[in-house]
Amino acid sequence: MRAGRIGLVVASAGVVLLTGACSQPAGIAGVRTAASSDSGSPTPVPTSQGPVKPPDGGEPVRVPPPKLSKYTYTFPVEDCEVTYQRKLLVLPKTTIWAKRGCAFVAPVDGVVDEVNTVNQWVPSTDVGAHREGRFVTIVGVDGVRYLGGHLDSVAEGIRPGVRVKAGRELGRVGTSGNARDTGSNLYFAISWKTGPGLWWVRRGMVEPWDYLDAWQSGNRTFSPRKETLALRRELGESPPCRVLCSGARESAAAPTPTPTPTRKRTRATPTPEFAITLSPTDAVGVLG
């Protein structure tokens, strides 16, 4: 009787083991095989892709130039195609080539300092003070003096003491002075204010082309004040004439000794040969 029960248990266990073996895939117990994970679905085949096209960019963002001073400048010839020299030839000035009649405008806010409406230059004498022909100078709010010479005409209402804004018309480009046999141009010079007798200072002391480049390309706060002030301290307010000082008649005479530079400011009075209207502007825009 007991032996019969044991045989029944063994037979039942065999049925269970046989059933489990039929229901489990081949392999290690508890680990699914590759065949069981396929579930009959095909494996996707990767397709080749062409070059990736980047997205179209927008217009470049213009970054404003750094602010280099509290002053704002404009190019001294307005609404005309120009070229100009970027190297030192004889004097630290530049010749801005432009068509006759183009507007010479104030490069910065300031006060009109000197105005010469009469062209007195003649080649037989070549007086240095007359070489610029008709010209206008202003003393800017930055304390720097700016000269525009070889003008065909001076703008109406421009006289010493008149306050002007940057871009205000001062005259028209021409060929007066010793430019009468050249193309029309603007003689442009940077210096500091002196008396009218020191015309050689007015003709240019600071090289202007780096500033013109900046004003033309959009950096309108690049100021010549620092360089001008440093040079004035180095040379004195009234440096002696050293370049193109004598006219044709004067050069034939015996040379005169060059005066010693002095830091004492001199203010000469106009002589009759100067067809210049003058007005002191010491209280406005003078370098301090």
PASEBA-1860 file (N, C-alpha, C; in nm, 3 decimals):
! residues 288
1> MRAGRIGL> 0.083/-0.120/0.000/0.000/0.000/0.000/0.086/0.125/0.000 ~ 0.181/0.123/0.089/0.273/0.239/0.096/0.354/0.249/-0.030 ~ 0.399/0.143/-0.084/0.476/0.145/-0.207/0.393/0.201/-0.322 ~ 0.267/0.179/-0.325/0.180/0.234/-0.430/0.173/0.384/-0.425 ~ 0.165/0.441/-0.301/0.160/0.588/-0.289/0.288/0.652/-0.340 ~ 0.400/0.592/-0.304/0.529/0.650/-0.348/0.536/0.649/-0.499 ~ 0.491/0.547/-0.563/0.494/0.541/-0.709/0.406/0.648/-0.772 ~ 0.290/0.675/-0.706/0.200/0.779/-0.757/0.264/0.916/-0.750
9> VVASAGVV> 0.336/0.944/-0.640/0.403/1.075/-0.624/0.509/1.092/-0.729 ~ 0.588/0.989/-0.750/0.697/0.996/-0.850/0.639/1.019/-0.987 ~ 0.531/0.955/-1.018/0.469/0.972/-1.150/0.417/1.113/-1.169 ~ 0.358/1.168/-1.061/0.307/1.307/-1.069/0.420/1.405/-1.093 ~ 0.534/1.387/-1.023/0.650/1.477/-1.039/0.702/1.470/-1.181 ~ 0.702/1.354/-1.238/0.750/1.341/-1.375/0.663/1.415/-1.473 ~ 0.530/1.411/-1.448/0.438/1.487/-1.535/0.465/1.636/-1.528 ~ 0.490/1.687/-1.404/0.517/1.831/-1.385/0.643/1.871/-1.457
17> LLTGACSQ> 0.751/1.791/-1.443/0.878/1.823/-1.508/0.864/1.819/-1.659 ~ 0.788/1.725/-1.708/0.770/1.715/-1.852/0.693/1.835/-1.906 ~ 0.593/1.879/-1.829/0.514/1.997/-1.871/0.599/2.121/-1.872 ~ 0.686/2.144/-1.768/0.773/2.263/-1.764/0.872/2.261/-1.877 ~ 0.925/2.143/-1.911/1.022/2.136/-2.019/0.959/2.173/-2.151 ~ 0.835/2.141/-2.170/0.770/2.175/-2.296/0.735/2.323/-2.305 ~ 0.710/2.389/-2.190/0.669/2.530/-2.193/0.785/2.627/-2.193 ~ 0.908/2.589/-2.161/1.023/2.679/-2.155/1.108/2.661/-2.278
25> PAGIAGVR> 1.160/2.772/-2.337/1.252/2.760/-2.450/1.384/2.706/-2.402 ~ 1.462/2.655/-2.498/1.593/2.600/-2.463/1.683/2.710/-2.413 ~ 1.769/2.678/-2.319/1.864/2.775/-2.265/1.866/2.769/-2.116 ~ 1.932/2.868/-2.059/1.944/2.872/-1.914/1.814/2.920/-1.854 ~ 1.774/2.858/-1.746/1.648/2.895/-1.682/1.651/3.040/-1.640 ~ 1.540/3.112/-1.669/1.528/3.252/-1.629/1.591/3.349/-1.727 ~ 1.659/3.305/-1.836/1.723/3.393/-1.934/1.655/3.372/-2.068 ~ 1.605/3.485/-2.127/1.535/3.473/-2.255/1.638/3.463/-2.367
33> TAASSDSG> 1.609/3.381/-2.462/1.699/3.363/-2.575/1.662/3.460/-2.686 ~ 1.751/3.467/-2.786/1.726/3.558/-2.899/1.600/3.522/-2.972 ~ 1.575/3.393/-2.981/1.456/3.351/-3.053/1.331/3.400/-2.985 ~ 1.332/3.403/-2.848/1.211/3.446/-2.776/1.191/3.595/-2.786 ~ 1.298/3.678/-2.809/1.283/3.825/-2.813/1.241/3.873/-2.949 ~ 1.256/3.788/-3.053/1.221/3.835/-3.186/1.072/3.851/-3.203 ~ 0.999/3.765/-3.145/0.852/3.764/-3.155/0.806/3.769/-3.299 ~ 0.893/3.722/-3.389/0.853/3.716/-3.529/0.866/3.849/-3.603
41> SPTPVPTS> 0.914/3.966/-3.540/0.924/4.097/-3.606/1.058/4.108/-3.676 ~ 1.066/4.166/-3.797/1.193/4.181/-3.868/1.279/4.290/-3.805 ~ 1.410/4.271/-3.806/1.504/4.371/-3.752/1.518/4.486/-3.852 ~ 1.498/4.616/-3.808/1.508/4.731/-3.903/1.650/4.745/-3.956 ~ 1.660/4.775/-4.084/1.791/4.793/-4.149/1.819/4.943/-4.157 ~ 1.937/4.991/-4.105/1.967/5.136/-4.111/1.981/5.183/-4.255 ~ 1.925/5.299/-4.282/1.934/5.357/-4.417/2.040/5.466/-4.418 ~ 2.107/5.485/-4.530/2.210/5.589/-4.543/2.144/5.726/-4.556
49> QGPVKPPD> 2.207/5.830/-4.495/2.155/5.967/-4.499/2.254/6.057/-4.573 ~ 2.204/6.158/-4.642/2.290/6.254/-4.710/2.349/6.354/-4.612 ~ 2.428/6.448/-4.661/2.487/6.550/-4.571/2.380/6.633/-4.503 ~ 2.405/6.665/-4.378/2.310/6.743/-4.300/2.325/6.890/-4.337 ~ 2.219/6.954/-4.377/2.221/7.095/-4.414/2.194/7.181/-4.291 ~ 2.287/7.271/-4.258/2.263/7.356/-4.140/2.149/7.452/-4.166 ~ 2.084/7.496/-4.063/1.973/7.591/-4.082/2.025/7.725/-4.132 ~ 1.943/7.791/-4.211/1.981/7.923/-4.261/1.992/8.022/-4.147
57> GGEPVRVP> 2.104/8.097/-4.146/2.122/8.199/-4.043/2.057/8.329/-4.084 ~ 2.031/8.413/-3.989/1.974/8.543/-4.017/2.082/8.643/-4.054 ~ 2.045/8.769/-4.065/2.141/8.875/-4.093/2.238/8.890/-3.976 ~ 2.366/8.923/-4.005/2.460/8.940/-3.894/2.419/9.055/-3.803 ~ 2.440/9.037/-3.677/2.405/9.139/-3.578/2.521/9.237/-3.567 ~ 2.496/9.363/-3.593/2.599/9.467/-3.585/2.618/9.508/-3.439 ~ 2.739/9.493/-3.393/2.772/9.531/-3.256/2.823/9.675/-3.259 ~ 2.765/9.764/-3.181/2.811/9.903/-3.184/2.955/9.914/-3.138
65> PPKLSKYT> 3.032/10.007/-3.197/3.172/10.023/-3.156/3.180/10.073/-3.013 ~ 3.292/10.048/-2.948/3.305/10.095/-2.809/3.305/10.247/-2.802 ~ 3.253/10.300/-2.695/3.253/10.444/-2.675/3.389/10.485/-2.621 ~ 3.461/10.565/-2.699/3.598/10.600/-2.666/3.611/10.738/-2.604 ~ 3.510/10.821/-2.616/3.513/10.954/-2.554/3.369/11.001/-2.539 ~ 3.353/11.113/-2.476/3.219/11.170/-2.459/3.180/11.259/-2.576 ~ 3.268/11.271/-2.677/3.243/11.358/-2.792/3.197/11.274/-2.911 ~ 3.117/11.336/-2.996/3.067/11.269/-3.115/3.112/11.347/-3.239
73> YTFPVEDC> 3.168/11.274/-3.336/3.228/11.337/-3.454/3.156/11.293/-3.581 ~ 3.179/11.369/-3.686/3.130/11.332/-3.817/3.239/11.360/-3.919 ~ 3.236/11.288/-4.030/3.337/11.310/-4.134/3.319/11.450/-4.191 ~ 3.429/11.523/-4.217/3.417/11.665/-4.253/3.369/11.695/-4.395 ~ 3.355/11.595/-4.481/3.295/11.617/-4.613/3.168/11.534/-4.619 ~ 3.058/11.599/-4.652/2.927/11.534/-4.642/2.872/11.495/-4.778 ~ 2.819/11.371/-4.783/2.742/11.323/-4.898/2.819/11.332/-5.030 ~ 2.949/11.303/-5.026/3.029/11.303/-5.148/3.129/11.188/-5.141
81> EVTYQRKL> 3.163/11.135/-5.257/3.267/11.032/-5.262/3.402/11.099/-5.240 ~ 3.483/11.044/-5.151/3.610/11.107/-5.116/3.721/11.003/-5.113 ~ 3.843/11.051/-5.129/3.964/10.977/-5.097/4.055/11.074/-5.023 ~ 4.146/11.019/-4.945/4.238/11.108/-4.873/4.366/11.036/-4.839 ~ 4.469/11.115/-4.816/4.601/11.061/-4.786/4.605/11.008/-4.644 ~ 4.678/10.897/-4.626/4.694/10.838/-4.494/4.843/10.827/-4.457 ~ 4.919/10.924/-4.497/5.061/10.923/-4.464/5.112/11.067/-4.456 ~ 5.221/11.084/-4.383/5.282/11.215/-4.366/5.363/11.249/-4.489
89> LVLPKTTI> 5.331/11.360/-4.553/5.408/11.406/-4.667/5.499/11.520/-4.625 ~ 5.446/11.638/-4.606/5.526/11.752/-4.561/5.480/11.797/-4.424 ~ 5.351/11.814/-4.409/5.292/11.858/-4.282/5.198/11.750/-4.229 ~ 5.177/11.747/-4.100/5.079/11.651/-4.043/4.936/11.698/-4.068 ~ 4.894/11.690/-4.192/4.758/11.725/-4.235/4.720/11.623/-4.340 ~ 4.600/11.636/-4.395/4.564/11.549/-4.506/4.488/11.629/-4.611 ~ 4.493/11.579/-4.732/4.417/11.636/-4.843/4.302/11.542/-4.872 ~ 4.181/11.591/-4.856/4.061/11.511/-4.883/4.012/11.549/-5.023
97> WAKRGCAF> 4.030/11.456/-5.116/3.991/11.482/-5.254/3.840/11.461/-5.270 ~ 3.774/11.564/-5.320/3.629/11.559/-5.340/3.592/11.655/-5.453 ~ 3.474/11.638/-5.508/3.430/11.725/-5.616/3.409/11.868/-5.566 ~ 3.433/11.960/-5.657/3.407/12.101/-5.624/3.261/12.117/-5.584 ~ 3.238/12.191/-5.479/3.102/12.217/-5.433/3.054/12.123/-5.325 ~ 3.130/12.017/-5.296/3.092/11.931/-5.184/3.097/12.010/-5.053 ~ 3.013/11.973/-4.959/3.002/12.050/-4.835/3.112/12.013/-4.737 ~ 3.182/12.115/-4.688/3.271/12.099/-4.574/3.188/12.129/-4.450
105> VAPVDGVV> 3.181/12.031/-4.358/3.095/12.045/-4.241/3.179/12.038/-4.114 ~ 3.123/12.092/-4.007/3.190/12.088/-3.877/3.205/11.944/-3.832 ~ 3.327/11.900/-3.799/3.344/11.761/-3.756/3.293/11.734/-3.615 ~ 3.268/11.839/-3.537/3.223/11.823/-3.399/3.153/11.953/-3.358 ~ 3.073/11.946/-3.255/3.013/12.069/-3.203/3.124/12.166/-3.161 ~ 3.103/12.295/-3.183/3.205/12.390/-3.144/3.167/12.533/-3.176 ~ 3.269/12.618/-3.183/3.252/12.759/-3.210/3.344/12.799/-3.325 ~ 3.292/12.872/-3.422/3.375/12.920/-3.533/3.483/13.012/-3.477
113> DEVNTVNQ> 3.608/12.988/-3.518/3.722/13.064/-3.465/3.773/13.167/-3.565 ~ 3.810/13.122/-3.685/3.862/13.212/-3.788/3.789/13.188/-3.919 ~ 3.771/13.294/-3.994/3.707/13.285/-4.125/3.784/13.372/-4.223 ~ 3.827/13.315/-4.333/3.893/13.391/-4.438/3.815/13.372/-4.568 ~ 3.757/13.480/-4.616/3.671/13.472/-4.735/3.740/13.523/-4.861 ~ 3.863/13.570/-4.849/3.934/13.626/-4.964/4.055/13.539/-4.997 ~ 4.065/13.499/-5.123/4.177/13.417/-5.167/4.293/13.508/-5.209 ~ 4.398/13.515/-5.128/4.509/13.605/-5.156/4.634/13.534/-5.208
121> WVPSTDVG> 4.633/13.404/-5.215/4.754/13.335/-5.254/4.788/13.358/-5.401 ~ 4.916/13.386/-5.427/4.967/13.395/-5.564/5.100/13.320/-5.568 ~ 5.129/13.251/-5.677/5.251/13.171/-5.681/5.379/13.253/-5.678 ~ 5.374/13.377/-5.721/5.496/13.457/-5.726/5.551/13.487/-5.587 ~ 5.465/13.494/-5.488/5.510/13.519/-5.351/5.498/13.396/-5.263 ~ 5.396/13.316/-5.286/5.373/13.191/-5.210/5.385/13.215/-5.059 ~ 5.314/13.314/-5.010/5.315/13.344/-4.868/5.251/13.229/-4.791 ~ 5.320/13.179/-4.689/5.271/13.063/-4.616/5.133/13.083/-4.556
129> AHREGRFV> 5.107/13.203/-4.507/4.978/13.229/-4.442/4.862/13.229/-4.541 ~ 4.893/13.235/-4.672/4.787/13.242/-4.773/4.765/13.109/-4.844 ~ 4.841/13.008/-4.812/4.836/12.883/-4.890/4.700/12.814/-4.885 ~ 4.628/12.830/-4.776/4.498/12.761/-4.764/4.387/12.836/-4.835 ~ 4.414/12.953/-4.891/4.310/13.027/-4.961/4.196/13.063/-4.868 ~ 4.075/13.037/-4.912/3.959/13.058/-4.824/3.953/12.943/-4.725 ~ 3.931/12.975/-4.600/3.927/12.868/-4.500/3.838/12.907/-4.383 ~ 3.801/12.805/-4.307/3.726/12.823/-4.181/3.792/12.733/-4.078
137> TIVGVDGV> 3.808/12.786/-3.957/3.850/12.701/-3.845/3.744/12.707/-3.737 ~ 3.730/12.596/-3.666/3.644/12.596/-3.548/3.724/12.539/-3.431 ~ 3.688/12.580/-3.311/3.740/12.518/-3.189/3.627/12.433/-3.133 ~ 3.648/12.302/-3.133/3.543/12.211/-3.092/3.523/12.210/-2.941 ~ 3.413/12.147/-2.899/3.388/12.131/-2.756/3.493/12.040/-2.692 ~ 3.567/11.968/-2.777/3.677/11.886/-2.727/3.805/11.966/-2.707 ~ 3.801/12.098/-2.738/3.919/12.182/-2.722/4.016/12.177/-2.836 ~ 3.984/12.107/-2.943/4.073/12.091/-3.057/4.030/12.186/-3.169
145> RYLGGHLD> 4.129/12.241/-3.239/4.097/12.329/-3.352/4.104/12.249/-3.483 ~ 4.005/12.271/-3.569/3.995/12.203/-3.697/3.993/12.308/-3.809 ~ 4.072/12.283/-3.913/4.082/12.374/-4.028/4.033/12.305/-4.153 ~ 3.951/12.374/-4.230/3.914/12.331/-4.364/3.952/12.440/-4.461 ~ 4.048/12.411/-4.550/4.098/12.511/-4.642/4.077/12.473/-4.788 ~ 4.123/12.561/-4.879/4.104/12.550/-5.024/3.957/12.559/-5.060 ~ 3.880/12.630/-4.981/3.735/12.637/-5.003/3.703/12.723/-5.125 ~ 3.597/12.683/-5.194/3.545/12.763/-5.304/3.463/12.879/-5.248
153> SVAEGIRP> 3.395/12.854/-5.136/3.315/12.959/-5.072/3.294/12.924/-4.926 ~ 3.260/13.025/-4.848/3.226/13.008/-4.706/3.075/13.015/-4.694 ~ 3.018/12.928/-4.613/2.872/12.922/-4.599/2.817/13.050/-4.538 ~ 2.697/13.082/-4.576/2.631/13.202/-4.526/2.609/13.189/-4.375 ~ 2.636/13.296/-4.304/2.614/13.298/-4.160/2.731/13.245/-4.078 ~ 2.836/13.196/-4.145/2.952/13.146/-4.073/3.047/13.262/-4.048 ~ 3.064/13.296/-3.922/3.152/13.404/-3.880/3.206/13.370/-3.742 ~ 3.314/13.434/-3.701/3.371/13.403/-3.570/3.271/13.420/-3.457
161> GVRVKAGR> 3.273/13.324/-3.366/3.184/13.328/-3.251/3.054/13.253/-3.269 ~ 3.022/13.211/-3.391/2.897/13.138/-3.416/2.912/12.994/-3.367 ~ 2.816/12.951/-3.289/2.817/12.812/-3.242/2.760/12.722/-3.350 ~ 2.824/12.609/-3.369/2.781/12.515/-3.473/2.772/12.375/-3.414 ~ 2.684/12.297/-3.471/2.671/12.156/-3.437/2.751/12.073/-3.537 ~ 2.790/11.954/-3.496/2.857/11.863/-3.588/2.769/11.841/-3.710 ~ 2.827/11.853/-3.830/2.751/11.838/-3.953/2.701/11.968/-4.011 ~ 2.719/12.080/-3.940/2.677/12.211/-3.994/2.770/12.250/-4.108
169> ELGRVGTS> 2.712/12.293/-4.218/2.793/12.333/-4.332/2.874/12.459/-4.300 ~ 3.004/12.452/-4.329/3.093/12.566/-4.307/3.139/12.628/-4.438 ~ 3.141/12.552/-4.545/3.186/12.603/-4.674/3.174/12.496/-4.780 ~ 3.226/12.528/-4.900/3.220/12.437/-5.013/3.361/12.408/-5.064 ~ 3.387/12.281/-5.093/3.518/12.238/-5.140/3.552/12.306/-5.272 ~ 3.679/12.350/-5.285/3.720/12.417/-5.408/3.868/12.401/-5.434 ~ 3.928/12.505/-5.496/4.070/12.502/-5.532/4.138/12.634/-5.498 ~ 4.090/12.704/-5.399/4.153/12.831/-5.364/4.288/12.805/-5.298
177> GNARDTGS> 4.368/12.913/-5.285/4.502/12.897/-5.230/4.592/12.826/-5.329 ~ 4.691/12.756/-5.278/4.786/12.691/-5.369/4.733/12.561/-5.428 ~ 4.603/12.538/-5.419/4.540/12.423/-5.484/4.480/12.461/-5.619 ~ 4.508/12.581/-5.668/4.440/12.627/-5.790/4.479/12.547/-5.913 ~ 4.595/12.481/-5.910/4.637/12.401/-6.024/4.621/12.251/-6.000 ~ 4.548/12.215/-5.896/4.524/12.073/-5.866/4.375/12.046/-5.875 ~ 4.338/11.923/-5.850/4.196/11.893/-5.840/4.138/11.953/-5.714 ~ 4.006/11.971/-5.713/3.941/12.028/-5.595/3.961/11.937/-5.475
185> NLYFAISW> 3.983/11.998/-5.360/4.008/11.920/-5.239/3.987/12.006/-5.116 ~ 3.981/11.938/-5.003/3.972/12.005/-4.874/4.102/11.984/-4.799 ~ 4.168/12.094/-4.765/4.286/12.087/-4.679/4.233/12.074/-4.536 ~ 4.259/11.959/-4.473/4.203/11.935/-4.339/4.316/11.918/-4.240 ~ 4.311/11.995/-4.133/4.419/11.994/-4.034/4.363/12.000/-3.893 ~ 4.439/11.941/-3.800/4.404/11.938/-3.658/4.518/12.004/-3.580 ~ 4.482/12.093/-3.489/4.582/12.161/-3.407/4.515/12.209/-3.279 ~ 4.576/12.307/-3.214/4.514/12.371/-3.098/4.504/12.520/-3.126
193> KTGPGLWW> 4.422/12.589/-3.051/4.398/12.731/-3.075/4.521/12.812/-3.039 ~ 4.559/12.902/-3.129/4.666/12.999/-3.104/4.620/13.133/-3.158 ~ 4.707/13.231/-3.145/4.678/13.360/-3.206/4.685/13.351/-3.357 ~ 4.622/13.443/-3.430/4.616/13.437/-3.577/4.753/13.449/-3.644 ~ 4.851/13.508/-3.575/4.983/13.520/-3.636/5.056/13.388/-3.647 ~ 5.018/13.289/-3.569/5.084/13.158/-3.571/5.014/13.066/-3.671 ~ 5.014/13.108/-3.797/4.942/13.035/-3.900/4.999/12.896/-3.922 ~ 5.127/12.876/-3.890/5.188/12.743/-3.911/5.131/12.639/-3.816
201> VRRGMVEP> 5.084/12.682/-3.700/5.017/12.588/-3.609/4.881/12.551/-3.667 ~ 4.811/12.651/-3.717/4.680/12.626/-3.777/4.688/12.528/-3.893 ~ 4.799/12.524/-3.963/4.812/12.440/-4.082/4.823/12.292/-4.049 ~ 4.835/12.257/-3.922/4.832/12.116/-3.886/4.945/12.074/-3.795 ~ 4.909/12.012/-3.682/5.008/11.963/-3.586/4.988/11.815/-3.555 ~ 4.869/11.763/-3.575/4.835/11.625/-3.540/4.794/11.551/-3.666 ~ 4.849/11.433/-3.688/4.812/11.353/-3.805/4.664/11.314/-3.795 ~ 4.584/11.346/-3.896/4.439/11.328/-3.882/4.380/11.199/-3.938
209> WDYLDAWQ> 4.457/11.121/-4.015/4.392/11.014/-4.092/4.334/10.902/-4.007 ~ 4.395/10.870/-3.893/4.335/10.765/-3.809/4.197/10.807/-3.759 ~ 4.182/10.934/-3.729/4.053/10.984/-3.682/3.952/10.987/-3.797 ~ 3.996/11.028/-3.916/3.907/11.027/-4.031/3.861/10.885/-4.062 ~ 3.954/10.789/-4.053/3.917/10.649/-4.077/3.807/10.605/-3.981 ~ 3.822/10.640/-3.854/3.724/10.599/-3.754/3.589/10.667/-3.777 ~ 3.590/10.796/-3.804/3.465/10.868/-3.824/3.393/10.820/-3.949 ~ 3.470/10.783/-4.050/3.408/10.736/-4.174/3.353/10.595/-4.161
217> SGNRTFSP> 3.420/10.510/-4.081/3.378/10.371/-4.069/3.274/10.349/-3.961 ~ 3.244/10.451/-3.882/3.134/10.437/-3.786/3.170/10.454/-3.641 ~ 3.300/10.458/-3.606/3.335/10.483/-3.466/3.347/10.633/-3.447 ~ 3.238/10.694/-3.414/3.230/10.840/-3.412/3.270/10.902/-3.278 ~ 3.323/10.820/-3.187/3.367/10.877/-3.059/3.519/10.874/-3.043 ~ 3.590/10.841/-3.150/3.737/10.840/-3.146/3.784/10.985/-3.153 ~ 3.844/11.035/-3.045/3.873/11.177/-3.031/4.022/11.207/-3.039 ~ 4.061/11.316/-3.109/4.200/11.357/-3.111/4.241/11.443/-2.992
225> RKETLALR> 4.152/11.463/-2.897/4.181/11.553/-2.785/4.307/11.510/-2.709 ~ 4.316/11.383/-2.673/4.427/11.337/-2.590/4.560/11.357/-2.661 ~ 4.567/11.318/-2.788/4.692/11.335/-2.863/4.727/11.481/-2.881 ~ 4.628/11.563/-2.909/4.652/11.706/-2.929/4.702/11.771/-2.801 ~ 4.640/11.739/-2.690/4.680/11.796/-2.562/4.823/11.755/-2.526 ~ 4.857/11.628/-2.550/4.992/11.581/-2.519/5.096/11.650/-2.606 ~ 5.067/11.671/-2.733/5.162/11.736/-2.822/5.179/11.883/-2.787 ~ 5.070/11.948/-2.748/5.081/12.088/-2.709/5.167/12.104/-2.585
233> RELGESPP> 5.154/12.011/-2.491/5.239/12.017/-2.373/5.386/11.996/-2.408 ~ 5.410/11.908/-2.505/5.548/11.878/-2.544/5.613/11.994/-2.619 ~ 5.538/12.057/-2.712/5.595/12.162/-2.796/5.573/12.302/-2.743 ~ 5.479/12.318/-2.650/5.442/12.451/-2.607/5.326/12.504/-2.690 ~ 5.257/12.601/-2.639/5.141/12.653/-2.710/5.179/12.727/-2.837 ~ 5.300/12.783/-2.841/5.341/12.865/-2.955/5.472/12.814/-3.013 ~ 5.474/12.695/-3.071/5.598/12.643/-3.126/5.643/12.725/-3.247 ~ 5.773/12.727/-3.274/5.822/12.804/-3.390/5.786/12.736/-3.521
241> CRVLCSGA> 5.785/12.813/-3.627/5.761/12.759/-3.760/5.886/12.685/-3.806 ~ 5.868/12.562/-3.856/5.982/12.482/-3.900/5.967/12.427/-4.042 ~ 5.846/12.426/-4.095/5.822/12.367/-4.227/5.745/12.464/-4.314 ~ 5.791/12.488/-4.438/5.724/12.576/-4.533/5.695/12.713/-4.472 ~ 5.797/12.768/-4.408/5.776/12.894/-4.336/5.791/13.016/-4.427 ~ 5.876/13.007/-4.529/5.906/13.124/-4.612/5.839/13.113/-4.747 ~ 5.793/13.227/-4.795/5.739/13.233/-4.929/5.853/13.247/-5.030 ~ 5.816/13.265/-5.157/5.917/13.274/-5.263/6.008/13.394/-5.242
249> RESAAAPT> 5.952/13.507/-5.204/6.032/13.627/-5.182/6.115/13.615/-5.055 ~ 6.055/13.559/-4.952/6.124/13.550/-4.824/6.243/13.454/-4.833 ~ 6.230/13.349/-4.914/6.336/13.249/-4.921/6.462/13.304/-4.986 ~ 6.448/13.411/-5.067/6.565/13.470/-5.131/6.646/13.555/-5.034 ~ 6.585/13.597/-4.925/6.654/13.679/-4.827/6.738/13.591/-4.736 ~ 6.822/13.657/-4.656/6.906/13.583/-4.562/6.818/13.512/-4.461 ~ 6.851/13.388/-4.425/6.768/13.315/-4.327/6.772/13.381/-4.191 ~ 6.662/13.376/-4.124/6.654/13.430/-3.989/6.661/13.317/-3.890
257> PTPTPTRK> 6.717/13.340/-3.772/6.727/13.232/-3.674/6.590/13.185/-3.629 ~ 6.581/13.056/-3.602/6.455/12.999/-3.555/6.435/13.036/-3.410 ~ 6.320/13.095/-3.375/6.298/13.133/-3.234/6.289/13.012/-3.144 ~ 6.325/13.032/-3.020/6.321/12.925/-2.922/6.177/12.902/-2.877 ~ 6.131/12.776/-2.872/5.994/12.751/-2.826/5.973/12.803/-2.686 ~ 5.855/12.851/-2.661/5.821/12.899/-2.527/5.684/12.850/-2.490 ~ 5.662/12.828/-2.364/5.530/12.786/-2.317/5.439/12.905/-2.289 ~ 5.494/13.026/-2.296/5.411/13.145/-2.276/5.328/13.169/-2.401
265> RTRATPTP> 5.198/13.180/-2.383/5.109/13.194/-2.497/5.115/13.335/-2.552 ~ 5.143/13.348/-2.682/5.144/13.478/-2.747/5.021/13.490/-2.834 ~ 4.972/13.610/-2.845/4.854/13.634/-2.928/4.884/13.752/-3.019 ~ 4.927/13.722/-3.140/4.962/13.827/-3.233/4.835/13.890/-3.289 ~ 4.846/14.013/-3.335/4.733/14.082/-3.396/4.742/14.069/-3.547 ~ 4.630/14.068/-3.616/4.632/14.052/-3.761/4.704/14.168/-3.830 ~ 4.778/14.138/-3.933/4.842/14.241/-4.014/4.752/14.270/-4.133 ~ 4.772/14.384/-4.201/4.682/14.417/-4.313/4.678/14.313/-4.422
273> EFAITLSP> 4.784/14.230/-4.438/4.783/14.133/-4.546/4.687/14.017/-4.519 ~ 4.642/14.005/-4.395/4.549/13.897/-4.361/4.407/13.941/-4.388 ~ 4.342/13.875/-4.480/4.200/13.902/-4.504/4.120/13.804/-4.421 ~ 4.134/13.815/-4.290/4.075/13.718/-4.200/3.990/13.791/-4.097 ~ 3.874/13.741/-4.071/3.790/13.792/-3.965/3.817/13.710/-3.841 ~ 3.853/13.774/-3.732/3.894/13.703/-3.614/3.808/13.740/-3.495 ~ 3.791/13.646/-3.408/3.719/13.671/-3.284/3.772/13.576/-3.180 ~ 3.809/13.626/-3.060/3.861/13.536/-2.957/3.753/13.443/-2.907
281> TDAVGVLG> 3.792/13.318/-2.884/3.698/13.217/-2.830/3.762/13.145/-2.714 ~ 3.839/13.218/-2.635/3.913/13.156/-2.526/3.824/13.086/-2.427 ~ 3.704/13.138/-2.410/3.619/13.084/-2.304/3.547/12.959/-2.347 ~ 3.557/12.923/-2.473/3.480/12.810/-2.522/3.573/12.708/-2.584 ~ 3.574/12.587/-2.530/3.639/12.476/-2.595/3.788/12.481/-2.604 ~ 3.856/12.557/-2.520/4.001/12.564/-2.527/4.059/12.455/-2.439 ~ 4.163/12.389/-2.488/4.224/12.283/-2.410/4.267/12.333/-2.274 ~ 4.238/12.255/-2.174/4.277/12.296/-2.039/4.379/12.202/-1.980
END
